Amino acid sequence: MTGPLLDFTAHFSRFRAAAPERINLACHSHHDWPDVTYAAQQRCWQDAARLAGDKWGLMFGELIPQVQAHLARHLCLPDPATIAFAPNTHEFLRRLLSCFPAGRAVRILTSDAEFHTARRQLDRLAEDGVVTVTRVPAEPLATFAERFHAACAAGDHDLVFVSQVFFSSAATCGDLAALAAALPSPDSYLVIDGYHGFMARPTDLSGIAERAFYLAGGYKYAMAGEGACFLHCPPGYGARPRDTGWFADFGALAAPPGKSVGYPLDAGRFLGATFDPSGLYRMAAVFDWLAAEAIAAEQVHGHARALMAHFLDALEPRAIAGLRRADLITPFGPGAAHGNFLTFRTARAGEIETRLAAVGVHCDHRGDRLRFGFGLCTAATDVERAIARIGSALGA
């Protein structure tokens, strides 16, 4: 799905003016923020000054329901109340792991291409026997879904955790509904890490909303920055996480303490404790702006694919070692499932990133993988300027 090239650069004027020579093609973390987030950040401060401690009533009564409604619409979720918020996805991972009974290792199925948040935490817990981890190799990418589904069907796993789009390649894990159907036991928790998928690819969770957790945040393609992560929590899974905070009982704080720790039935059961709400202000502003412009993930993904095609076409005649179509880890073309970034496998990945940074073209690398990311903040003119600088910096 390649859509028309859009130009929303005027809506990112503050970020662009702050570093006019930068061409931001980095895949990781910090995508440019649209101008509407500047006013949202100010509103956060003004509400804190106006309301002081009473601001939490505004958070839970107005802001959180507003963002929940936006997220539910973009993800085709039937009930916005299934969405909880946290400052980072690691907090949610810990909370999910705390849902399982103590006394035996949690049996986990995952891939070998998960982001460091999950990889590091699971490796550390495995060292102490708290979890046992089975990892299905992501490569060869073309057969991953088939092999992962077979592993789902063959094992008695407590938790299945997999990325919607792999951060190391831009490949997808396959059809999400088929993944859910591959799990034989309804007792297995299914967690889809949507961090490179949310607002980068159209995502319809309506058919698996009762079965799968969906984990993502605003740091990347939602353009809202740090501190605005969320978890869709299917009903009936994880009723009483051991890792819990006082926000999970926010509506009952004035009641006398009971003999047991209570939890709400909705996604509030996965809430933690006090957090900086500015990320949610920014996220609400971004979604309000996208709604006004009639922009959804379909348009974002179509625009990114058009930019990636333009980038590859412009690179091709330069024949730069490490940046040829043959160096792509995930094939790019009609019908290929793909995230909103390109990943080249090259021993020169670190060298190329350094040389491009010196001329103001920001990309990133992970080992021998060089990544270029594209979003609404990027226009065709940015790609053309980047290609000219790449040719100059790399002698092509």
C-alpha positions in Angstrom: 0.0 0.0 0.0 1.8 3.1 -1.3 -0.1 6.3 -1.0 0.3 9.8 -2.3 3.2 11.9 -1.1 2.0 14.4 1.5 3.6 17.6 2.8 2.8 18.4 6.4 6.1 20.1 7.1 4.4 23.4 7.9 2.8 21.7 10.9 6.3 20.9 12.3 7.7 24.4 12.0 9.0 24.6 15.6 11.1 21.4 15.4 12.4 22.2 11.9 13.3 25.8 12.8 15.1 24.7 15.9 17.6 22.7 13.8 17.1 23.8 10.2 20.1 21.8 8.8 18.9 18.5 10.3 17.2 16.0 8.1 15.6 13.6 10.6 15.5 10.1 9.0 16.3 8.4 12.3 14.2 5.3 13.0 14.6 5.2 16.8 12.6 7.0 19.5 12.4 10.7 18.8 10.3 11.6 15.8 9.6 15.3 15.3 6.6 16.7 17.2 3.9 18.7 15.4 3.5 22.3 16.5 0.2 21.5 18.4 2.2 19.8 21.1 3.9 23.0 22.1 0.6 24.5 23.2 -0.3 21.2 24.8 2.8 21.3 26.9 1.9 24.8 28.1 -1.6 23.7 29.0 -0.1 21.0 31.2 1.8 23.6 33.1 -1.1 26.0 33.3 -3.5 23.3 34.6 -1.0 22.3 37.3 -0.8 25.9 38.4 -4.5 26.4 38.3 -5.5 23.1 40.0 -2.5 22.0 41.9 -3.3 18.6 43.4 -6.8 18.7 42.0 -5.3 18.3 38.5 -5.7 14.5 38.9 -9.4 14.8 38.8 -9.0 16.5 35.4 -6.6 13.8 34.3 -8.9 10.9 35.1 -12.1 12.7 34.4 -11.3 14.4 31.0 -7.8 13.9 29.6 -7.4 10.1 30.0 -10.9 9.4 28.6 -10.1 11.7 25.7 -6.9 9.8 24.8 -8.5 6.5 25.4 -11.2 7.3 22.9 -8.7 8.4 20.2 -6.7 5.2 20.7 -9.7 3.0 20.6 -10.8 4.6 17.3 -7.3 4.1 15.7 -7.1 0.5 16.9 -10.7 -0.4 16.3 -11.2 -1.4 19.9 -14.8 -1.7 21.1 -14.2 -0.3 24.6 -11.9 2.6 25.4 -11.9 1.6 29.1 -9.6 -1.4 28.2 -6.7 1.0 27.8 -4.2 1.8 30.6 -1.3 4.3 30.6 2.2 4.3 32.0 5.4 6.3 31.4 7.1 3.5 29.6 6.4 0.0 28.2 8.9 -1.6 30.6 6.6 -0.8 33.5 3.8 -2.7 31.7 6.1 -5.7 31.0 6.9 -6.0 34.7 3.2 -5.7 35.6 2.3 -8.4 33.1 4.9 -10.8 34.4 3.6 -10.2 37.9 0.2 -11.6 37.0 1.5 -15.2 37.0 1.5 -17.5 40.1 4.6 -17.5 42.2 6.5 -20.8 42.8 7.3 -21.9 39.3 9.0 -20.3 36.3 6.8 -18.4 33.8 7.0 -20.2 30.4 7.5 -17.6 27.7 7.5 -17.8 23.9 9.0 -14.9 22.0 11.3 -14.1 19.0 15.0 -13.4 18.9 14.2 -9.9 17.5 12.5 -8.2 20.4 13.5 -4.7 21.5 15.9 -4.4 24.4 13.1 -3.6 26.9 11.9 -7.2 26.7 15.1 -8.9 25.8 17.1 -7.6 28.7 14.4 -8.1 31.3 13.6 -11.6 30.2 17.3 -12.6 30.1 17.8 -11.3 33.6 14.8 -13.1 35.0 15.9 -16.3 33.2 19.3 -16.1 35.0 17.5 -16.6 38.3 15.0 -19.2 37.0 12.0 -16.8 37.3 11.2 -17.4 33.7 12.0 -19.9 31.0 12.3 -18.4 27.5 11.9 -20.1 24.1 12.9 -17.8 21.2 11.9 -18.4 17.6 14.5 -16.9 15.2 13.0 -14.0 13.2 15.0 -15.0 10.1 14.3 -16.2 7.6 11.7 -13.5 7.7 9.5 -14.9 5.0 8.7 -18.0 7.1 8.6 -16.4 10.6 4.8 -16.4 11.0 4.5 -20.0 10.0 7.3 -21.1 12.4 6.0 -19.0 15.2 2.5 -20.3 14.9 3.8 -23.8 15.0 5.7 -23.0 18.2 2.5 -21.5 19.7 0.6 -24.7 18.9 3.3 -27.1 20.2 4.0 -25.5 23.5 2.2 -24.9 26.8 3.2 -21.3 27.2 2.0 -18.9 29.9 3.0 -15.8 27.9 3.5 -15.2 24.2 5.3 -11.9 23.5 6.0 -10.7 20.0 6.6 -7.5 18.1 4.0 -6.4 15.5 7.0 -4.9 13.5 10.5 -6.0 14.3 12.8 -3.1 15.3 15.8 -4.7 13.7 14.4 -5.3 10.2 11.0 -3.6 9.6 9.5 -7.0 8.9 6.1 -7.9 10.5 5.2 -10.9 12.6 2.3 -11.6 10.3 -1.5 -11.4 10.6 -2.4 -10.7 14.2 -5.8 -12.5 14.1 -4.0 -15.7 12.8 -1.5 -15.4 15.6 -4.2 -15.3 18.2 -5.9 -18.3 16.5 -2.6 -20.3 16.7 -2.7 -20.4 20.5 -4.5 -23.6 21.6 -5.0 -22.5 25.2 -7.2 -19.5 26.2 -5.1 -19.4 29.4 -2.0 -18.2 27.5 -1.5 -14.5 27.6 -0.8 -13.0 24.2 1.1 -9.7 24.2 1.7 -7.8 20.9 4.4 -5.2 21.1 3.1 -2.5 18.7 5.8 0.0 19.3 6.9 0.1 15.6 3.4 -0.7 14.4 1.1 1.7 16.1 0.3 4.7 13.8 2.8 3.2 11.3 0.6 0.5 10.0 -3.2 0.2 9.9 -4.1 -2.0 12.9 -7.5 -3.5 13.5 -7.8 -5.2 16.9 -11.5 -5.6 16.8 -11.4 -9.4 16.2 -8.8 -10.0 19.0 -9.7 -7.4 21.5 -11.0 -10.0 23.9 -7.9 -12.1 23.5 -4.7 -10.1 23.1 -2.8 -7.4 25.0 -1.5 -4.6 22.8 1.5 -2.5 24.0 2.7 0.7 22.4 3.5 4.4 23.0 3.7 7.9 21.6 7.5 8.2 21.4 7.6 7.2 17.7 4.9 7.4 15.1 2.3 9.0 17.3 4.6 12.0 17.5 3.8 12.7 21.2 7.2 12.1 22.8 8.1 10.4 26.0 5.9 9.4 28.9 2.8 8.4 26.9 2.7 4.6 26.7 -0.4 2.4 26.8 -1.6 -1.1 27.1 -4.9 -2.5 25.8 -6.0 -5.1 28.4 -8.4 -7.8 27.3 -11.1 -8.6 29.9 -10.4 -11.5 32.2 -6.6 -11.5 31.9 -4.4 -10.3 34.7 -7.1 -9.5 37.3 -4.6 -8.8 40.1 -1.0 -7.9 39.1 1.3 -8.1 42.1 3.2 -5.1 40.7 0.6 -2.5 41.4 0.4 1.2 42.4 -2.1 3.5 44.0 -3.6 4.7 40.7 -5.0 1.2 40.3 -7.3 2.1 43.2 -7.7 5.8 42.4 -11.5 5.8 42.6 -11.5 4.3 46.1 -8.8 6.3 47.8 -11.2 8.0 50.2 -12.6 4.7 51.4 -11.1 3.0 54.5 -8.4 0.4 53.9 -9.8 -3.1 53.4 -8.4 -6.4 54.3 -7.4 -7.2 50.7 -6.0 -5.3 47.8 -8.8 -4.4 45.4 -8.6 -3.9 41.7 -11.0 -2.4 39.1 -12.4 -4.7 36.4 -11.3 -2.3 33.6 -7.8 -1.5 32.4 -7.2 0.5 35.6 -6.0 -2.8 37.2 -2.8 -2.2 35.2 -2.1 1.3 36.4 0.9 2.2 38.4 1.6 5.3 40.4 2.2 9.0 40.0 3.5 10.0 36.5 4.2 13.2 34.5 1.0 13.7 32.5 2.6 16.0 29.9 2.9 13.2 27.4 -0.8 12.6 27.5 -1.4 16.3 26.9 0.8 16.1 23.8 -0.8 12.8 22.6 -4.3 14.3 22.9 -3.2 17.3 20.9 -1.6 15.1 18.2 -4.8 13.0 17.8 -7.0 16.1 17.7 -4.8 17.5 15.0 -4.8 14.2 13.0 -8.6 14.0 13.3 -9.0 17.6 12.0 -6.8 16.7 9.0 -8.6 13.4 8.4 -5.3 11.5 8.8 -5.2 7.9 10.1 -2.6 5.2 10.1 -3.6 4.3 6.5 -2.5 7.7 5.2 0.7 7.7 7.4 1.7 4.3 6.1 0.9 5.2 2.5 3.0 8.4 2.8 5.9 6.6 4.4 5.9 3.9 1.7 5.9 6.5 -1.0 8.9 8.2 0.6 10.7 4.9 1.0 10.1 4.1 -2.7 11.4 7.6 -3.6 14.5 7.1 -1.4 15.4 3.8 -2.9 14.8 5.0 -6.5 17.1 8.0 -5.9 19.8 5.8 -4.2 19.8 3.1 -6.8 21.9 4.9 -9.5 24.6 5.8 -7.0 25.3 2.1 -6.2 26.6 2.8 -2.7 28.0 -0.3 -1.0 25.7 -1.1 1.9 22.8 1.0 0.6 21.7 -1.0 -2.4 18.3 -2.8 -2.7 20.2 -6.1 -2.3 21.4 -4.9 1.1 17.8 -4.5 2.4 17.0 -7.1 5.1 13.2 -6.8 4.4 12.3 -6.7 0.8 10.4 -3.5 -0.2 7.8 -3.5 -3.0 4.1 -4.0 -3.8 2.4 -6.3 -1.4 5.3 -6.6 1.0 4.3 -6.2 4.6 6.7 -3.5 6.0 7.1 -1.0 8.8 7.8 2.7 8.1 11.6 2.3 7.9 14.2 0.7 5.8 16.9 -1.5 7.2 20.1 -2.3 5.3 22.5 -5.0 6.4 26.1 -3.7 6.1 29.4 -4.0 7.9 29.6 -0.2 7.3 26.5 0.6 9.4 28.3 2.5 12.2 30.7 4.2 9.7 27.8 5.4 7.5 25.7 6.7 10.4 28.7 8.7 11.6 29.5 10.2 8.2 25.9 11.1 7.5 25.5 12.7 10.9 28.4 15.0 10.0 26.4 16.4 7.1 23.1 16.6 9.1 21.4 13.5 7.9 20.2 11.6 11.0 19.8 7.8 10.7 20.7 5.1 13.2 22.3 1.6 13.3 22.0 -1.5 15.4 25.0 -3.7 14.9 25.3 -4.3 11.2 21.9 -2.9 10.5 21.5 0.6 9.2 18.0 2.1 9.5 16.2 5.1 7.8 12.8 6.1 9.2 10.0 8.1 7.5 6.9 9.8 8.9 4.5 12.6 8.5 7.2 15.1 9.4 9.2 14.1 6.3 8.5 15.4 2.8 9.8 14.4 -0.6 12.1 17.5 -0.6 13.7 16.2 2.6 14.5 12.9 0.9 16.0 14.7 -2.1 18.2 16.9 0.1 19.2 13.8 2.1 20.2 11.9 -1.1 22.4 14.7 -2.2 24.2 14.8 1.1 24.5 11.0 1.2 26.1 11.1 -2.2 28.5 13.8 -1.1 29.4 12.2 2.3 29.9 8.7 0.8 31.6 9.7 -2.4 28.8 8.6 -4.8 
